[in-house]
Amino acid sequence: MTADQAGIYSALTEIFREVFMNDDMQISPTLTAKDVPGWDSFKQIEIMVSVEERFGIKLNTREIDSMKCVGDLAAVIAAKAAA
């Protein structure tokens, strides 16, 4: 994992802990909505808005729909940050 990836996952961990109100929550690249109790469409929106605000990016519907796991989200963030 590169320093950039570590920073992205650190920020995502903070976002997920805030959204799910769970200070012990751990995320991984393979984590999906099915793995987290209470991860519904409202939580998904909250996560995406928080990601956009935190990283200063905009996610389009196609990008969001293509994400199957946290690793996909991190990859999109990294690509947008590098652009």
C-alpha positions in Angstrom: 0.0 0.0 0.0 1.4 3.4 -1.0 1.4 6.4 1.3 -1.4 7.9 -0.9 -3.5 4.7 -0.5 -2.8 4.7 3.3 -4.0 8.3 3.5 -7.1 7.4 1.5 -8.0 4.4 3.7 -7.3 6.4 6.9 -9.7 9.1 5.7 -12.3 6.5 4.6 -12.0 4.8 8.0 -12.9 8.1 9.7 -15.8 8.7 7.3 -17.2 5.2 7.9 -16.8 5.5 11.7 -18.7 8.8 11.6 -21.5 7.6 9.3 -22.1 4.3 11.2 -21.4 5.9 14.6 -18.9 3.1 15.4 -15.5 4.1 16.6 -14.2 0.6 16.4 -15.2 0.0 12.7 -12.4 -1.3 10.5 -12.6 -1.1 6.7 -10.7 -3.1 4.1 -10.6 -3.0 0.3 -13.0 -6.0 0.1 -15.6 -4.5 2.4 -19.1 -4.3 0.8 -22.5 -3.0 1.9 -23.6 -6.6 2.6 -20.8 -6.9 5.2 -22.1 -3.9 7.3 -25.4 -4.0 9.2 -27.4 -0.9 8.5 -25.6 0.1 5.3 -28.6 1.1 3.2 -29.2 3.6 0.4 -29.3 6.5 2.9 -25.9 5.5 4.4 -24.5 5.1 0.9 -25.5 8.7 0.1 -24.0 9.9 3.3 -20.8 8.1 2.6 -20.6 9.5 -1.0 -21.3 13.1 0.2 -18.7 12.8 2.9 -16.1 11.5 0.5 -16.8 14.3 -2.0 -16.4 16.9 0.8 -13.3 15.3 2.4 -11.4 14.8 -0.9 -12.7 17.8 -2.8 -14.0 15.7 -5.7 -17.3 15.0 -7.4 -18.5 11.5 -8.1 -20.8 10.9 -11.0 -23.6 8.3 -11.0 -21.6 5.9 -13.3 -18.7 5.9 -11.0 -20.9 5.3 -7.9 -22.8 2.5 -9.7 -19.5 0.8 -10.7 -18.3 0.6 -7.1 -18.7 -2.9 -5.6 -16.5 -2.5 -2.6 -14.4 -0.1 -0.6 -11.4 -0.8 -2.7 -13.3 0.4 -5.8 -14.1 3.6 -4.0 -10.5 4.1 -3.0 -9.4 3.5 -6.6 -11.8 6.2 -7.9 -10.6 8.6 -5.2 -6.9 8.0 -6.1 -7.6 8.4 -9.8 -9.4 11.7 -9.2 -6.7 13.0 -6.9 -4.1 12.2 -9.5 -6.0 14.0 -12.3 
